[in-house]
Amino acid sequence: MNTPNKEKDLVKEYIVHLKLERGLSKNSIEAYLNDLNKFLTFLNCEKYSIEEFESVDVLQFLATLNDIGICPRSQARILSGIKSFYKFLLIDGYIKSDPLANVESPKLGKHLPEVLTIEEINRLTESFDLSLPEGHRNKTIVEVMYGCGLRVSEATNLKISNIFPEEGYILVEGKGKKQRIVPIADSTIKEIRLYLESRKLLNIKHGCEDILFLNRRGGQLSRVMIFYIIKQQCEICNIKKNISPHSLRHTFATHLLEGGANLRAIQQMLGHESIATTEIYVHLDREFIRREILAHHPRNNND
């Protein structure tokens, strides 16, 4: 446990660092110290030393800030200041490792995408003109993105060889080329098979043979094109919401949660890499995840 005197000495050294090495003004230094004092108060209440604080404790600290009425933007600023403090301690040799080095600050200023209702999803998927060459493809895009909660980049890069219809899974390559297994409903597999029949008519470009979604010229479909497809189809369906490809992913998660699916399974399905998923959510058995998703996703409800 740090003694109060040791804490005070470290803070004094940090003030010198902010003033001389970073050249901050008196007001800026006072702001840093006000935020740091909130953190030191938290450590004392929880009986942690500065050295004992770990990345897994960040959520508890942020929850404490939330409980006393500090808004998310201020929480992010405070966390940024604490990260600066720990970076200073590491550089000057007071600690051997920085517990906050890989902790991401809360993302701010972004509104959650709008969510489609199940009725709107049904209207959307049933509105495609399957007599058109791209009809089956466009319907399958929506079915896969909504049915599996994919990012648009994950959809454009989805490979045929990573689809396992008999096992009921697809292998998705997410951010940082990290792979995850995602359960897929029988109804979505059916749409993929129908699309693959029409896909055979394309003159496929070299290097795109294994890419699922192709444009009319046989090349890989772009992110922009998927955005356009979804926007255009929502207009055809008279859906007034501001819908983007990411809305399908958000709708996927929302519908599962509303249907009673296990929250940890949803987080793992989405492939999140935030502190909440990496430090709290436990590893789940594949078959458990598959049962959770297929039991609660509207696309797999055949009643």
C-alpha positions as CSV (number, residue, x, y, z in Angstrom):
1,M,0.0,0.0,0.0
2,N,1.3,3.4,-0.8
3,T,1.7,5.7,2.1
4,P,0.1,9.2,1.8
5,N,3.6,10.7,1.9
6,K,4.7,8.5,-1.0
7,E,1.6,9.5,-3.0
8,K,2.3,13.2,-2.3
9,D,5.9,12.8,-3.5
10,L,4.9,11.1,-6.7
11,V,2.3,13.9,-7.3
12,K,4.9,16.5,-6.7
13,E,7.2,14.9,-9.2
14,Y,4.4,14.7,-11.7
15,I,3.7,18.4,-11.3
16,V,7.3,19.1,-12.2
17,H,7.0,16.9,-15.2
18,L,3.8,18.7,-16.4
19,K,5.4,22.1,-15.9
20,L,8.9,21.6,-17.1
21,E,8.8,18.8,-19.6
22,R,5.3,19.3,-21.0
23,G,5.2,23.1,-20.6
24,L,1.6,23.1,-19.4
25,S,0.0,26.3,-18.0
26,K,-1.0,26.7,-14.3
27,N,-4.7,26.2,-15.2
28,S,-4.0,23.0,-17.2
29,I,-1.9,21.6,-14.3
30,E,-4.6,22.3,-11.8
31,A,-7.2,20.5,-14.1
32,Y,-4.8,17.5,-14.3
33,L,-4.4,17.5,-10.5
34,N,-8.2,17.8,-9.9
35,D,-8.8,14.7,-12.0
36,L,-5.9,12.8,-10.5
37,N,-7.2,13.6,-7.0
38,K,-10.5,11.8,-7.9
39,F,-8.4,8.8,-8.8
40,L,-6.3,8.8,-5.7
41,T,-9.4,9.1,-3.6
42,F,-10.8,6.1,-5.3
43,L,-7.6,4.1,-4.7
44,N,-7.7,5.0,-1.0
45,C,-11.3,4.0,-0.6
46,E,-10.7,0.7,-2.3
47,K,-7.5,0.2,-0.4
48,Y,-5.4,-0.1,-3.7
49,S,-1.9,1.2,-4.1
50,I,-0.9,3.0,-7.2
51,E,1.2,-0.1,-8.2
52,E,-1.7,-2.5,-7.5
53,F,-4.2,-0.8,-9.7
54,E,-4.8,-2.9,-12.9
55,S,-6.7,-2.5,-16.1
56,V,-9.5,-4.7,-14.9
57,D,-10.2,-2.1,-12.2
58,V,-10.9,0.7,-14.7
59,L,-14.6,-0.2,-15.1
60,Q,-15.1,0.0,-11.3
61,F,-13.4,3.4,-11.3
62,L,-15.6,4.7,-14.2
63,A,-18.7,3.3,-12.5
64,T,-17.8,5.2,-9.4
65,L,-17.4,8.4,-11.4
66,N,-20.8,7.7,-13.0
67,D,-22.4,7.2,-9.6
68,I,-21.3,10.6,-8.4
69,G,-22.8,12.3,-11.5
70,I,-19.7,12.8,-13.7
71,C,-20.8,12.7,-17.4
72,P,-19.1,10.3,-19.9
73,R,-17.2,13.1,-21.6
74,S,-15.6,14.1,-18.3
75,Q,-15.0,10.4,-17.5
76,A,-13.0,10.1,-20.7
77,R,-11.0,13.3,-19.8
78,I,-10.2,12.0,-16.3
79,L,-9.1,8.6,-17.7
80,S,-6.9,10.4,-20.2
81,G,-5.2,12.2,-17.4
82,I,-4.7,9.1,-15.3
83,K,-3.1,7.4,-18.4
84,S,-0.7,10.3,-18.6
85,F,0.1,9.9,-14.9
86,Y,0.9,6.2,-15.3
87,K,2.9,6.8,-18.4
88,F,5.0,9.3,-16.4
89,L,5.5,6.8,-13.6
90,L,6.7,4.2,-16.1
91,I,9.1,6.4,-18.0
92,D,10.6,7.7,-14.7
93,G,11.0,4.1,-13.3
94,Y,8.5,4.3,-10.5
95,I,6.6,1.3,-11.9
96,K,7.7,-1.7,-14.0
97,S,4.6,-1.8,-16.3
98,D,1.8,0.5,-17.3
99,P,-1.6,-1.1,-16.4
100,L,-3.4,1.4,-18.6
101,A,-1.2,1.1,-21.7
102,N,-3.8,-0.9,-23.7
103,V,-7.0,0.6,-22.1
104,E,-9.1,2.5,-24.7
105,S,-10.8,5.7,-23.7
106,P,-14.6,5.7,-24.1
107,K,-15.7,6.7,-27.6
108,L,-17.7,9.9,-27.5
109,G,-19.8,12.0,-29.9
110,K,-21.3,9.0,-31.7
111,H,-25.0,8.3,-31.8
112,L,-26.2,4.7,-31.8
113,P,-27.5,3.8,-35.2
114,E,-31.2,3.4,-35.6
115,V,-32.7,0.0,-35.1
116,L,-35.1,-1.6,-37.5
117,T,-38.1,-3.5,-36.1
118,I,-38.7,-7.1,-37.0
119,E,-41.5,-6.0,-39.3
120,E,-39.2,-3.5,-41.1
121,I,-36.5,-6.2,-41.5
122,N,-39.1,-8.5,-43.1
123,R,-40.3,-5.7,-45.4
124,L,-36.7,-5.0,-46.4
125,T,-35.8,-8.6,-47.2
126,E,-39.0,-9.3,-49.0
127,S,-38.8,-6.2,-51.2
128,F,-35.9,-7.3,-53.4
129,D,-36.8,-8.0,-57.0
130,L,-35.3,-11.5,-57.5
131,S,-35.9,-11.3,-61.3
132,L,-33.0,-8.8,-61.5
133,P,-29.4,-10.2,-61.8
134,E,-28.4,-8.6,-58.5
135,G,-31.6,-9.4,-56.6
136,H,-30.5,-12.5,-54.9
137,R,-27.1,-11.0,-54.1
138,N,-28.6,-7.9,-52.5
139,K,-31.1,-9.9,-50.4
140,T,-28.4,-12.2,-49.3
141,I,-26.2,-9.3,-48.2
142,V,-29.0,-8.0,-45.9
143,E,-29.7,-11.5,-44.6
144,V,-26.1,-12.2,-43.8
145,M,-25.3,-8.8,-42.2
146,Y,-28.5,-8.9,-40.1
147,G,-28.4,-12.6,-39.4
148,C,-24.8,-12.7,-38.3
149,G,-24.2,-9.1,-37.1
150,L,-21.4,-8.4,-39.5
151,R,-19.5,-5.2,-40.0
152,V,-19.7,-4.0,-43.6
153,S,-16.0,-4.7,-44.1
154,E,-16.5,-8.3,-42.8
155,A,-19.3,-8.8,-45.3
156,T,-17.3,-7.6,-48.3
157,N,-14.4,-9.8,-47.3
158,L,-16.5,-12.9,-46.5
159,K,-15.1,-16.0,-48.2
160,I,-17.1,-18.9,-49.6
161,S,-14.5,-21.3,-48.1
162,N,-15.3,-19.8,-44.6
163,I,-18.9,-20.8,-44.8
164,F,-19.7,-24.1,-43.2
165,P,-23.4,-24.8,-43.9
166,E,-23.5,-28.3,-42.5
167,E,-21.9,-27.2,-39.2
168,G,-24.0,-24.0,-39.1
169,Y,-21.1,-21.5,-38.8
170,I,-19.2,-18.9,-40.7
171,L,-15.7,-17.9,-40.0
172,V,-15.4,-14.1,-39.9
173,E,-12.2,-12.0,-40.1
174,G,-12.8,-8.9,-38.0
175,K,-10.7,-5.9,-36.9
176,G,-6.9,-6.6,-36.7
177,K,-7.5,-9.8,-38.8
178,K,-8.8,-11.5,-35.7
179,Q,-11.1,-14.4,-36.5
180,R,-14.2,-15.5,-34.8
181,I,-16.8,-18.2,-35.4
182,V,-20.4,-16.9,-35.9
183,P,-23.5,-19.2,-35.9
184,I,-25.7,-18.8,-39.0
185,A,-29.4,-19.7,-39.3
186,D,-30.6,-22.2,-41.8
187,S,-32.8,-19.5,-43.5
188,T,-29.6,-17.4,-44.1
189,I,-27.7,-20.4,-45.5
190,K,-30.6,-21.0,-47.9
191,E,-30.3,-17.5,-49.2
192,I,-26.6,-17.9,-49.7
193,R,-27.1,-21.1,-51.7
194,L,-29.7,-19.4,-53.9
195,Y,-27.3,-16.5,-54.5
196,L,-24.4,-18.8,-55.4
197,E,-26.5,-20.2,-58.2
198,S,-26.8,-16.8,-59.8
199,R,-23.2,-16.0,-59.0
200,K,-22.1,-18.8,-61.3
201,L,-23.2,-16.6,-64.3
202,L,-20.6,-13.9,-63.5
203,N,-17.2,-13.6,-65.2
204,I,-15.3,-13.7,-62.0
205,K,-12.0,-11.8,-61.8
206,H,-8.8,-13.5,-60.9
207,G,-8.3,-13.4,-57.1
208,C,-12.0,-13.0,-56.4
209,E,-13.0,-16.7,-56.9
210,D,-13.4,-17.2,-53.1
211,I,-15.1,-13.9,-52.3
212,L,-18.8,-14.3,-51.7
213,F,-20.2,-10.9,-52.7
214,L,-19.2,-9.8,-56.2
215,N,-20.2,-6.8,-58.4
216,R,-21.6,-7.2,-61.9
217,R,-18.1,-7.2,-63.3
218,G,-17.0,-10.2,-61.1
219,G,-14.9,-8.1,-58.7
220,Q,-15.2,-7.7,-55.0
221,L,-18.1,-5.6,-53.9
222,S,-17.2,-2.3,-52.2
223,R,-18.3,-1.0,-48.9
224,V,-19.8,2.1,-50.6
225,M,-21.9,-0.2,-52.9
226,I,-23.3,-2.0,-49.9
227,F,-24.2,1.3,-48.3
228,Y,-26.0,2.4,-51.5
229,I,-27.8,-0.9,-51.8
230,I,-29.3,-0.7,-48.3
231,K,-30.1,3.0,-48.6
232,Q,-31.9,2.5,-51.9
233,Q,-33.9,-0.5,-50.6
234,C,-35.0,1.3,-47.5
235,E,-36.4,4.0,-49.8
236,I,-38.2,1.4,-51.8
237,C,-39.7,0.0,-48.6
238,N,-40.6,3.5,-47.4
239,I,-38.5,3.1,-44.3
240,K,-37.9,6.7,-43.1
241,K,-35.2,5.9,-40.6
242,N,-31.6,6.8,-41.3
243,I,-30.3,3.3,-42.0
244,S,-26.8,2.3,-42.8
245,P,-25.0,-1.1,-43.1
246,H,-24.0,-0.7,-39.4
247,S,-27.7,-0.4,-38.5
248,L,-28.2,-4.0,-39.5
249,R,-25.4,-5.1,-37.1
250,H,-26.9,-2.9,-34.3
251,T,-30.4,-4.3,-35.0
252,F,-29.0,-7.9,-34.8
253,A,-27.6,-7.2,-31.3
254,T,-30.8,-5.4,-30.2
255,H,-33.2,-8.1,-31.3
256,L,-31.1,-10.8,-29.7
257,L,-31.0,-8.8,-26.4
258,E,-34.7,-8.1,-26.5
259,G,-35.4,-11.8,-27.2
260,G,-33.6,-12.8,-24.0
261,A,-30.2,-13.9,-25.4
262,N,-27.2,-14.0,-23.0
263,L,-25.4,-10.7,-23.1
264,R,-22.0,-12.3,-23.0
265,A,-22.8,-14.4,-26.1
266,I,-23.9,-11.3,-28.0
267,Q,-20.7,-9.5,-27.1
268,Q,-18.6,-12.4,-28.3
269,M,-20.7,-12.7,-31.5
270,L,-20.0,-9.1,-32.3
271,G,-16.3,-9.5,-31.9
272,H,-15.8,-6.5,-29.7
273,E,-12.3,-5.7,-28.4
274,S,-13.2,-3.1,-25.8
275,I,-12.2,-3.3,-22.1
276,A,-15.7,-4.5,-21.3
277,T,-15.3,-7.6,-23.5
278,T,-11.7,-8.4,-22.9
279,E,-11.7,-8.1,-19.2
280,I,-15.2,-9.1,-18.1
281,Y,-16.9,-11.4,-20.6
282,V,-15.7,-15.0,-20.1
283,H,-14.9,-17.4,-22.9
284,L,-18.1,-19.3,-24.0
285,D,-18.4,-22.7,-25.5
286,R,-19.2,-22.6,-29.2
287,E,-22.2,-24.8,-28.9
288,F,-23.6,-22.6,-26.1
289,I,-23.2,-19.5,-28.3
290,R,-24.8,-21.2,-31.2
291,R,-27.8,-22.3,-29.1
292,E,-28.2,-18.8,-27.7
293,I,-28.1,-17.1,-31.1
294,L,-30.3,-19.6,-32.9
295,A,-32.8,-19.8,-30.1
296,H,-33.4,-16.0,-29.9
297,H,-32.7,-14.6,-33.4
298,P,-36.0,-13.8,-35.3
299,R,-34.6,-15.2,-38.5
300,N,-34.4,-18.7,-37.0
301,N,-37.9,-18.6,-35.5
302,N,-40.0,-20.9,-37.7
303,D,-43.2,-20.6,-35.7
